[in-house]
Amino acid sequence: MRIPIDREQATPLYEQIAAFLRQSILSGSLAPETRLPATRQLAQDLGVSRITVENAYAALESDGLVARRAGSGTHVLPQDLLLPRQSGGSMEWPLWQRDALDAVQFTQAATGEDGDTVHPNLISFTGFGDPRMFPIAEFLKALKDVIYRDGYACMEFGDMRGYPPLRATIAHVLASQGVQTHPDNILITSGSQQALALIAQALLKPGDTVLVESPTYDGALDLFRAHQLKLIGCPADAHGMQVEQLEPLLQQHHPKLIYTIPNFQNPSGACLSLARRRQLIALAGRYNIPLLEDDFVGELRYEGRVQPALKALDPGGRVMYVGTFSKLLMPGLRIGFVVAEGPIYERLVQLKRVNDLATSTLIQRGLEVYISVGRYHAHVRRSSQVYRKRRDALVAAIQRYLPAGVHLVVPQGGLFVWARLPDGMSAARLLTLARAAGVEYAPGARFFVQTADGESYMRLNFATQTVEDIGEGVRRLGQAFNQLSQQR
């Protein structure tokens, strides 16, 4: 046990030791029944006499904080009253801490009201996939197979670019989706979020401008804000980014990056039309602006015609393609990847090295086994069947329980339904009533550069709940609508 003691202080050493342990016990850091180190061992560790430690323990015992038990040492006793957790607001933080706090401006602030009453049986239309569908047993088998096959090798750092067989497998999967790439152009990352972060580090500096769809993924907005980047939104409709309005924005703001989610966009569920995809590629080339394509659930298509990835239309080096396995398998896997060619690829590899050296080799190897034996594709097909039924159930429930003024476009794939509320109705105010009724969703403000633009929108995830819970959740949401209408 490392206890800070100061031999220059006038306070006796045993009192310093007792004070540290007392604070640890009363703050809950040392839980009840924790066995304290033997006096001889602690004295040796701290370089003090054994009597000093014994005096410290005696002081704690007289305070009723510990008890000595014959044959088993000194143990922490349960406490009826623990010290309250120290509030950050009351502490006099160093100036650099306060400056850092002032610089944080994330979209999570627009998620509802503080002190919302939360129902004990909350039905949540947030998140990504359904945890009950995570292929835990199959993935566990893949991990066991890897450990038996590779032994110690699966516990090493490995190639900083990613496990070579996994990169080859991803190249094969992408080829089946129309994206031709080589394993040497694939970098494995800790989730797609790290891929976005590495690209931001590689290409952008504070004050640079990024052009995004409006609305777009809130995690990307927060990431760009954290890098102190200027954000410009291009309006989107049922067919994705309105590329027809893009060129004046490029001429006026000179962005250093265009970020887009062309397939089943988060949050709107829109799919960028083929004509707009080709026009976007052409504009990026004309104005020498890199394109960042985020394809987080492109495989979850329920109907409609498959559109080529922007990367498949790339004449060479204009598009960086980011994908992930986390959303469709298990978010905790934290396995994503980026496809890039040219000097930018080597820059991303070096940034990956200085950020976290490498992504878990064991998880990469397990994922490669899981994919290569066909389990992944079977899981995607199974998920698509289940999620399509849930999408249909959500749309039907909205039509049954919510006001006729709620407008939505049924997505052809993905995870989300994006709904616009009746005129004058606030999604943030509705969320407070919805939580009290036992249902929650993601309010639209968090997905816009200008949060006020999203005040009348909400995002509903249909993948996380069963068909029965979807119906009950939307029924509860309808009750919240009625309450809000009565308050207007």
DRENGUPA-603579 format. One line per field, with one value per residue (C-alpha): x, y, z. Coordinates in steps of 0.02 Angstrom, whole numbers, plus 50000, padded with zeros to 5 digits. Example, Ala and Ser with C-alpha at 12.3 -4.5 7.8 and 13.67 -1.06 7.14 Angstrom:
<figus>
xx <- (50615	50684)
yy <- (49775	49947)
zz <- (50390	50357)
</figus>
This chain:
<figus>
xx <- (50000	50072	50034	50107	50201	50305	50449	50475	50303	50277	50131	50187	50203	50074	49947	49984	49959	49799	49731	49759	49675	49532	49497	49503	49380	49256	49260	49224	49391	49426	49270	49204	49294	49450	49601	49735	49917	50006	50095	50264	50236	50169	50310	50434	50346	50343	50514	50447	50451	50322	50263	50220	50101	50029	49992	49904	49797	49757	49695	49581	49518	49474	49374	49275	49342	49436	49439	49581	49535	49641	49728	49660	49731	49650	49489	49387	49218	49054	49016	48843	48896	49022	49097	49001	49087	49181	49093	49197	49098	49155	49339	49461	49530	49695	49674	49714	49575	49448	49507	49482	49307	49260	49320	49204	49048	48969	48795	48745	48682	48528	48460	48322	48301	48401	48300	48188	48079	48128	48006	48066	48026	48097	48080	48225	48228	48413	48576	48620	48589	48493	48609	48500	48557	48742	48823	48912	48922	48987	49115	49173	49205	49306	49412	49443	49493	49616	49695	49718	49784	49899	49946	50053	50054	49875	49928	50065	50049	50056	50059	50009	49910	49807	49810	49855	49729	49590	49639	49636	49464	49398	49464	49369	49209	49225	49253	49084	49011	49091	49241	49404	49550	49709	49741	49890	49769	49666	49704	49618	49558	49477	49303	49252	49259	49448	49457	49367	49483	49641	49582	49544	49718	49799	49713	49647	49706	49606	49505	49490	49317	49228	49072	48942	48765	48630	48582	48725	48801	48819	48977	49063	49002	49072	49236	49256	49210	49338	49469	49410	49352	49224	49069	48962	48803	48734	48547	48488	48323	48248	48385	48532	48642	48574	48732	48650	48676	48854	48959	48917	48962	49129	49166	49117	49191	49337	49317	49466	49356	49182	49105	48958	48857	48784	48700	48556	48618	48625	48504	48389	48403	48417	48514	48612	48552	48672	48667	48714	48854	48933	48911	48990	49142	49160	49148	49276	49397	49362	49392	49530	49437	49453	49293	49266	49135	49062	48975	48923	48773	48773	48739	48572	48464	48282	48224	48269	48415	48593	48695	48884	48993	49077	49240	49186	49164	49329	49445	49592	49637	49489	49387	49432	49310	49271	49179	49146	49097	49042	48868	48810	48902	48942	48986	49112	49218	49284	49342	49332	49438	49483	49525	49642	49775	49929	50030	49877	49876	50053	50009	49859	49967	50090	49952	49875	50043	50061	49879	49867	50004	49882	49706	49683	49767	49661	49497	49561	49609	49445	49347	49443	49398	49217	49201	49298	49188	49032	48957	48963	48863	48736	48720	48693	48556	48472	48484	48412	48259	48227	48260	48149	48002	48041	48052	47881	47813	47879	47806	47637	47639	47680	47534	47420	47470	47552	47469	47440	47558	47710	47801	47926	48002	48013	48199	48251	48381	48485	48428	48332	48168	48186	48025	47975	47853	47702	47738	47782	47815	47984	48070	48167	48009	47922	48069	48044	47862	47909	48036	47908	47788	47921	47996	48145	48221	48362	48306	48353	48452	48607	48623	48634	48776	48652	48557	48403	48377	48337	48213	48065	48147	48173	48269	48192	48298	48188	48325	48346	48170	48055	47899	47792	47898	47898	47709	47704	47841	47754	47590	47677	47752	47576	47526	47671	47614	47440	47512	47621	47475	47373	47514	47529)
yy <- (50000	50168	50298	50473	50527	50683	50663	50851	50886	50915	50793	50623	50487	50374	50515	50541	50356	50351	50507	50433	50269	50360	50463	50307	50214	50359	50398	50217	50188	50050	49943	49854	49691	49748	49674	49804	49756	49669	49794	49718	49726	49904	49964	49889	49966	50140	50133	50165	50066	49933	50025	50176	50069	49987	50158	50210	50053	50081	50256	50188	50052	50180	50275	50118	50111	49946	49790	49669	49487	49350	49252	49357	49532	49704	49730	49882	49893	49948	50132	50204	50375	50398	50563	50644	50637	50799	50908	50975	51136	51178	51142	51280	51198	51255	51385	51262	51149	51291	51339	51159	51156	51317	51245	51093	51121	50954	50917	50808	50966	50961	50792	50844	50933	50904	50815	50723	50594	50423	50278	50119	50014	50129	50080	50163	50200	50248	50153	50045	49856	49741	49667	49510	49475	49490	49325	49301	49111	49105	49240	49156	48998	49097	49171	48998	48930	49074	49050	48863	48892	49042	49034	49178	49262	49322	49419	49521	49695	49634	49739	49920	49920	49775	49585	49543	49400	49513	49651	49524	49463	49642	49672	49518	49576	49749	49674	49587	49760	49839	49919	49860	49883	49796	49738	49856	50003	49949	50010	49925	50048	50042	50069	50187	50332	50314	50310	50478	50546	50491	50572	50733	50732	50694	50825	50963	51094	51207	51335	51229	51204	51037	51023	50900	50848	50934	50834	50712	50592	50680	50583	50658	50832	50814	50748	50894	51018	50939	50974	51156	51145	51257	51162	51205	51107	51065	51030	50851	50778	50605	50570	50624	50777	50908	50909	51037	51166	51113	51214	51388	51323	51259	51427	51527	51424	51328	51171	51056	50900	50840	50713	50610	50455	50407	50243	50246	50406	50435	50505	50526	50353	50435	50354	50467	50450	50387	50553	50647	50524	50555	50743	50740	50646	50771	50922	50849	50829	51001	51089	50972	50924	50752	50652	50553	50416	50339	50174	50115	50003	49997	49809	49828	49852	49797	49849	49961	49962	49945	50102	50096	50163	50329	50233	50122	50279	50356	50386	50378	50448	50564	50459	50387	50249	50207	50050	49957	49787	49857	49915	49750	49631	49700	49883	49824	49743	49916	49855	49974	50010	50145	50120	50250	50259	50366	50465	50490	50304	50306	50463	50374	50223	50332	50423	50256	50204	50359	50353	50174	50070	49940	49874	49716	49573	49441	49525	49550	49368	49310	49423	49357	49177	49227	49312	49185	49037	49130	49170	49358	49355	49239	49360	49508	49413	49364	49541	49614	49502	49546	49732	49748	49680	49803	49948	49904	49887	50059	50142	50059	50110	50291	50296	50223	50317	50482	50639	50651	50800	50688	50670	50534	50446	50257	50211	50072	50010	50053	50073	50237	50323	50513	50603	50786	50844	50954	51139	51227	51067	51047	50877	50924	50971	50814	50707	50761	50702	50546	50490	50510	50403	50268	50297	50393	50439	50548	50730	50806	50955	50850	50807	50984	51108	51238	51145	51254	51181	51013	51069	50989	50822	50657	50499	50331	50172	50024	49892	49891	49837	49691	49715	49708	49837	49950	49956	49991	50121	50219	50208	50290	50419	50458	50494	50616	50702	50723	50799	50920	50972	51012	51122	51226)
zz <- (50000	49948	50080	50056	50211	50238	50362	50363	50435	50621	50616	50683	50552	50635	50625	50440	50408	50510	50424	50251	50297	50385	50229	50122	50233	50251	50065	50021	49936	50062	50064	50219	50257	50166	50254	50290	50264	50407	50518	50480	50292	50292	50403	50281	50130	50207	50289	50464	50625	50659	50816	50705	50602	50757	50832	50670	50673	50856	50818	50682	50798	50932	50801	50760	50583	50592	50699	50738	50721	50793	50657	50512	50537	50537	50437	50386	50473	50388	50411	50432	50367	50228	50176	50033	49866	49838	49712	49569	49575	49751	49722	49677	49521	49443	49307	49166	49230	49223	49048	48991	49064	48975	48809	48817	48710	48670	48605	48754	48839	48729	48783	48901	49066	49224	49356	49232	49317	49247	49240	49329	49174	49041	48858	48767	48581	48591	48562	48413	48404	48520	48653	48656	48478	48512	48456	48622	48618	48439	48469	48630	48530	48403	48543	48618	48448	48427	48598	48570	48394	48420	48603	48664	48493	48517	48673	48587	48512	48334	48175	48211	48047	48109	48104	47922	47898	47965	47844	47702	47758	47764	47588	47531	47617	47539	47366	47383	47416	47263	47351	47274	47394	47450	47629	47634	47619	47770	47946	48093	48226	48397	48329	48190	48313	48324	48134	48128	48262	48170	48009	48101	48177	48010	47903	48013	48136	48254	48158	48000	47926	47906	47800	47865	47825	47925	48025	48055	48182	48350	48394	48242	48287	48463	48394	48275	48412	48527	48393	48388	48208	48125	48067	47916	47881	47709	47711	47685	47628	47601	47472	47579	47569	47450	47345	47229	47368	47404	47282	47352	47526	47460	47379	47533	47675	47593	47701	47728	47741	47691	47810	47748	47791	47621	47675	47800	47876	48063	48117	47966	47888	47716	47574	47456	47276	47142	47048	47206	47243	47073	47091	47264	47200	47058	47173	47294	47149	47076	47242	47304	47464	47544	47571	47731	47701	47860	47818	47991	47947	47757	47758	47847	47692	47698	47525	47380	47259	47323	47293	47265	47403	47370	47385	47240	47133	47188	47039	47158	47329	47354	47476	47647	47690	47872	47927	48088	48156	48324	48275	48200	48317	48489	48528	48657	48521	48471	48301	48155	48003	47878	47694	47620	47485	47463	47590	47702	47741	47814	47912	47988	48033	48126	48219	48265	48339	48447	48503	48566	48481	48414	48430	48535	48443	48529	48477	48299	48282	48357	48238	48088	48135	48165	47995	47892	47940	47884	48053	48025	47863	47943	48089	47970	47876	48039	48107	47946	47957	48140	48123	47970	48069	48209	48087	48019	48197	48244	48090	48121	48304	48259	48140	48274	48431	48380	48311	48124	48122	48155	47989	47943	47793	47811	47796	47676	47799	47951	48130	48145	48107	48100	48143	48135	48268	48235	48216	48378	48476	48565	48565	48723	48819	48755	48814	48995	48989	48891	49020	49157	49054	49031	48859	48790	48622	48556	48533	48367	48431	48463	48277	48207	48196	48256	48391	48373	48199	48276	48408	48319	48277	48367	48322	48365	48361	48315	48331	48520	48571	48535	48429	48588	48679	48526	48528	48715	48702	48564	48661	48809	48692	48632	48812	48826	48666	48739	48898	48802	48692	48846	48914	48755)
</figus>
